[in-house]
Amino acid sequence: MKPILKLKDKTNSLFIRLFASFLIVIIMLVSFNYFSIGFSQNHLRNEVINYNNLNLKNTTENYEKEFELIKNQLLNFYYNENVQSLYLNQSQYNFEISSKVMQDIKQLTLNPLLYLNNVILYNKNTSLVFDKSTISMDRIFFSKFYFNEDFPLSFWQNQFTNKSNFQIYPATSFYEKPFFNDSNTVGIFFPLIVKNNWYHDFYMAAFLDVNKIFHAHHLSINNNFFILDDQGNRLFSSSSDLGISSLPRLDESVNYLKKDKYYYFYKRGSVSGLTYVNVVPDEYVSSQVSLNVSLVSLFVLSVVISIITSFLLSKSFHIPVRKLLDSIQQLKGFVPVQSRINEFNLIGRQINQILEINQDIHEDLSHKNSLLKTYTYISSLKKIRNNVQLNFINKPFVFILFELTYKNRHNDLMDTEQNWFYYIKEFIDLQFTEHSSETLTFQIEEKQILTFFFTDETEKVPVKIILDRMERVFANHQEGFVTIAVSSIYAHSSELTKAYEEALNLIKLRRLGDDTQIIDSSQADSIQATENNPLMLSPQQEHEFYVNLQAGNVTEAVKIVQRGLAQLMKREAVLVQYHKFAKEIINKTTNTMTAMQVDYQKMNILVPVQEQILNCCTFQQISGFLEGFLTNSASMIRDKKEERDYITHFVVEFLKENYAQDISLDLMAEKLNITGGYLSTYFKDKTGTNFIDYLNEVRITKAQEMLLHSNRKIQEVAKRSGYQNMNSFNRMFKKFSGITPSEFRKQDHN
């Protein structure tokens, strides 16, 4: 009996209990890993195969939907009003209808969901090919614009007799050959032919971008992807590194097979009849399920190390605790008393010091906790990487973003402005914390305050009540006004950035006025329309603006700007659009003044111009600011024009009157009885631009006027502008206008 009690007493020791606990944990982990590995080996191979089958299924469905969508779009295009008119009037060439068809094709190719590089409409009777940018003869189009040896002109002509209404041909590279020995790669495309039985003399072809559709629809861990036609021929291959000379015969009764060193996963499309194949090396599948010798050795070694470590850890815990317990028993309690053991005396003193320090630290941490919490949320919102853990409460929340605008800003009132910002922040924090103590309010930007508000409701009723009360208070403040953006309701910390971005976008929807405005998520549909619908001057208006500004005619220049502002008001534009329009006018004016060597820096209004326009928030303020700015600018331009000299005046007037003639620097120097080098240096010093650039600018300006106010052909306009070579004319026109002559005329017509 005594040996049993003695053994039981020993097994109750700290060392035995610790060591036994470690061993139990090790045994449990070893057992779990053993059974997990055995289970995973039996099922992982099937999971890998199922993954590849599912992945290929998604790829096939995406491709088939894409082909079906393109087919339907092109079939619908046959019933386009302009195509109908073109078909019924084949005997006569109608430029207007042809241009409309080309524009309709261009709109079709702009659809990002179709991944189309180009679409053509081929007329058999006239041998004309219509695409997104040209109308040309078939022999020119297929030999210069979309050339490929495998798809000569005869191939496209034979499609009229092909009985298939929908045909996909192998992906291949097409080239542009502007000259005989010069070629540029247009891209790698699937040629798709879509015919309508009612239109025997027409058919449509689409050039589907292979790389774009592949990267959009094939999401896999490897890129070994093939597309085969119903005869087993390759239409597309994404990789040439596998060394597979030919694919095996695919049994349609199963969805994959293994041959040699590869797994072949395949599926036939229901729309196109194509077969989609994804090839996975066997070594990849085997590597996922094999338990090699290294892993077994590492597993055994880890068990041995774990046992040894458990023993040492148990011993290291047991020895000091045993000594500490002996000391405590001697001292009759864990109190800092004098002892012959200096270590325990030191421990007692250190514990007292730790308690005192801990109290100080606790007070300091309590004081700084709100700052740390603010920093954590700001870092999360702006995706700043840090090691601080975000303790997010799993409750629905909304973001309320306040943007503060202070009226009559001056440098000597900066302290007053900052005090007003601080007062507004504290007021906002007080209003929301009265409703919920979990609310967090902080200043995220110089003029922006963000409130993080938790709510149990699925609707934003509490927020609306608080904001309505705050709006009445803000209305009584003459110092400034507030724009309030309220996001949608979100529920997870991963949506913090999304909620913040929504609030930022909503802020942009502020309308004109110097009153407080509340913008909520119900107006979110207006964001994209606001960003995608900027109002800029038309080419004709821009040309008239430049002409009047250069002439110092401020009245007409202001009228053009006023018409633009009136159009913004008619569209019910937001404040951001007004600011964009004003900045565009300012940039055009300063660029013109720079070109005319007018030192606009002397204008005091231009020093803080960007800041001043942002402070304008009503129609009268923006209109008045631009009118004053243009008046000062035109005055300086007129003053500059009066500072003429004989040589520069003679050259400028001669070029304006004789721009269509063959003019050179030496010719002008001969008329002035000076050398060409001296004239070049003198003219550059006086005007800020060299002679040739100025001559080209005059000619292009005249060409723009003829394009806007006459129906002359572009070739005739080029000759009347002084250009005998169309390539030189097109190059110079694009250099000074940013677009080609034909695009310039189209923009004006639109």
Secondary structure, DSSP 8 states (H G I E B T S, - for coil): -HHHHHHHHHHTSHHHHHHHHHHHHHHHHHHHHHHHHHHHHHHHHHHHHHHHHHHHHHHHHHHHHHHHHHHHHHHHHTT-HHHHHHHHTTTS--HHHHHHHHHHHHHHHT-TTTTEEEEEEEETTTTEEE-SS-EEEHHHIIIIISB-TTS-HHHHHHTTT---SEEE---EEEEEEEETTEEEEEEEEEEEEE--TT-TTEEEEEEEEHHHHHHHH---S---EEEE-TTS-EEEES-S-S--SS-----TTSSEEEETTEEEEEEE-TTT--EEEEEEEHHHHHHHH---HHHHHHHHHHHHHHHHHHHHHHHHHHHHHHHHHHHHHHHTSS-----S-HHHHHHHHHHHHHHHHHHHHHHHHHHHHHHHHHHHHHHHHTT---S-------S-EEEEEEEEEESS--GGGHHHHHHHHHHHHHHHHHHHHTT-TT-EEEE-SSSEEEEEEE-SSSS-HHHHHHHHHHHHHHTT-SSEEEEEEE---B-SGGGHHHHHHHHHHHHTT--SSSS-EEEEGGGTHHHHHHHH------HHHHHHHHHHHHTT-HHHHHHHHHHHHHHHHHTT--HHHHHHHHHHHHHHHHHHHHHTT--GGG-GGGTTHHHHHHH--SHHHHHHHHHHHHHHHHHHHHHHHTS--HHHHHHHHHHHHHTTS---HHHHHHHHTS-HHHHHHHHHHHHSS-HHHHHHHHHHHHHHHHHHH----HHHHHHHTT-S-HHHHHHHHHHHHSS-HHHHHHHHH-
